Amino acid sequence: MTLAEILTKYRRSIILEWVHRLHTEVSPRYSERPREELFSTVSKGYDAGTAFLLHDDYSIIDAHIEWITRIRLEGGFFLSDVQNAYDLYRICLVPILVKELDGMDLLRALLRLNTFLLYTIKKFSNFFQSLHEKEIRDHAENLSHEVGLRTKELSESEAKYRVLVEEINDGYFVHQKGCIVFANQAFGDLHGWAPQDLIGIPYTELVAPKSLPMVKKIFDKPMSSEETRDLFVYLRLHKNGSHLPTENKVNKIYYQGEEALAGICRDITQRMETEKRIRESERLAHIGQLTTSLAHEIRNPLSSVKLNSQIILKSTEFRGNDQRRMEIIVQEISRLEKILDEMLDFAKPVKLDLESTPLNSLLDDCLEIMEARIKEKEVVVAKHYARKLPRIMVDRGKMEQVIINILLNSIEVLPKGGCLEIFTQQRRKEGSALFCEISDEGPGISPDDFPYVFDPFFSNKKKGTGLGLSNVKKIIEAHGGTVKLALRKPQGTRVGLTLPLRRL
């Protein structure tokens, strides 16, 4: 099928899925909107995307962005709400593209989709901010006019302005002589401080060291009264020590009779993650295409070699070492076939067949499957199961694949008689989810390897493909969950799986 045929054939199903996800997954503000309204806005967004992807027509999406921005600003939506809403187009469309296209057609479609989303999110963010800033200016002008009409004292004017600034969703601050002299609640929240605790501290203490030279250059440059700094991106320093991506724009003002810089900053972590996911999906699609092609090219001659080896092995002329050598050949061919299966699993999109499953029972079934390996190494299994866990909707077969993969990794690195611990609990703070942790007391993972453990084809094993943990992450994320690795003290590795509870 062509991209045009796909967009026509699946138009209604994509729009319906988009509306459903928008109504249930993005934010309370979208959940409160009538489905009829969402169907209308999503349909227009879909048609704008079609015009862009097929005809390179920017005019329809430009008009859609201006229209939807005004509606969502009036409705009190956050910038991230609408950014995530646009990103749902990718989530709904990519699986269909992977299903219907292949080779260069798939790659071109994904690149085109990537270009559309980057353009749309950037255009929307800039327009949203410009309207937001205009609202602030309009409020300030109205406030000044009201003060002039009623001849109120300057202190009353400043008090009303403070109230106005506190109500905006973005961080607002005033910087004077190197220190913060005013900060609204949102600015305090962005940095993990109460606003009053920020007063008087140098602005340099709120900027990550990596971004400090660039920010100092911007703040220290002389400005005219009419000049506004261009929007710039830097890493802010949170109270907990983390470095978070932030957009900022400053302009010169007079605060309490003296020159100062006023700025509006916004957290862009979600936007950066969205762009990263788009790039990652494009990269994985390309890897998947190469992997599938390579696996099919190898499997055919490999099957022929295995079949002929098995025929030769049945010959009565083979005895002793010759027979053993032929058996090793067949065994190694079987191992290669298993590697090819892992490669094909990685290349295929994950399709889930959900069923209601008790988590503790699922873990016990996997331990039973691994019983021979566990007894062989005399591994001690310590189970710490939470009682009365609710049943969870998962693809049982794929979850068994995940757990067995983690168990195999742990058993392989454990010494004889080593200990393996399994822990389960319900976590209501994470939006009602079930948590499972499998830990071992093996040698652990090198800190240098930690950033790459989930990357495809990364492995330190002599006979590993590097696809085990990559497929684990892929399956868990397809369930809407997360997987994390951590070091265990004094030694070993902990693998934590978090799975959201779905309605039965």
KACOR-V340828 format. One line per field, one symbol per residue. ss: DSSP state (A for helix, B for strand, O for the rest). phi: phi as a letter, one per 40 degrees, with the letter a starting at -180 (. if undefined). burial: 1 if it has 9 or more other ideal C-beta (glycine too) atoms within 8 Angstrom, else 0. A space follows every 50 residues. Layout:
# KACOR-V340828
ss: ???
phi: ???
burial: ???
This chain:
# KACOR-V340828
ss: OOAAAAAAAOAAAAAAAAAAAAAAAAOAAAAOOOAAAAAAAAAAAAAAAA AAAAAOOOAAAAAAAAAAAAAAAAOOOOAAAAAAAAAAAAAAAAAAAAAA OOAAAAAAAAAAAAAAAAAAAAAAAAAAAAAAAAAAAAAAAAAAAAAAAA OOOAAAAAAAAAAAAAAOOOBBBBBBOOBBBBBOAAAAAAAOOOAAAAOO OBAAAABOAAAAAAAAAAAAOOOOOOOBOOOBBBBBBOOOOOBBBBBBBB BBBBBOOBBBBBBBBBBOAAAAAAAAAAAAAAAAAAAAAAAAAAAAAAAA AAAAAAAAAAAAAOOOOOOAAAAAAAAAAAAAAAAAAAAAAAAAAAAOOO OOOOBBBOAAAAAAAAAAAOAAAAAAOOOBBBBBOOOOOOOBBBOAAAAA AAAAAAAAAAAAAOOOOOBBBBBBBBBOOOOOBBBBBBBBOOOOOOOOOA AAOOOOOOOOOOOOOOOAAAAAAAAAAAOOOBBBBBBOOOOOBBBBBBBB OOOO
phi: .ccccccccbdccccccdcccccbbcadcccccccccccccccccccccc ccccbfcccccccccccccccccccgccdcdcdcccccdccccddccccc bafccccccccccccccccccccccccdccccccdccccccccccccccc fccdcccccccccdcccccccbabbafgbcbaacccccccbgbcdccccg cccccbbcdcccdcccccccccbccccbcccbbabcbcdcgcbbcacaab acbbbfgbcabbbbbacbdccccccccccccccccccccccccccccccc ccccccccccccccccccafccccccccdccccccccccccccccccccc bbbcacbcccccccccccccdccccdcfccbbbbcccfcccbcacdcccc dccccccddcccccccgcbbbbbbabbcccggbbbbbbbbbccgbcdccd cbccccgcabccbccgbdcccdcccccccgbbbbbacbccahbbbbbbbc cbcc
burial: 00100110011001101110111001101110100001101111111111 11100000011111111111111000101011111111110111011100 10001110111111011111101111111011101100110011011000 00000110011101100101111111001111110111011000100110 10100111001101110110001000001011011111000001111111 11101000011111111101110110111011011111101101100110 01101100110110000100001001101100111110110111111000 01000010110110111001001100101010001000101111110111 11111111111011000111111101100000111111111101100011 00110101000000111111111111111010101011001111111111 1000
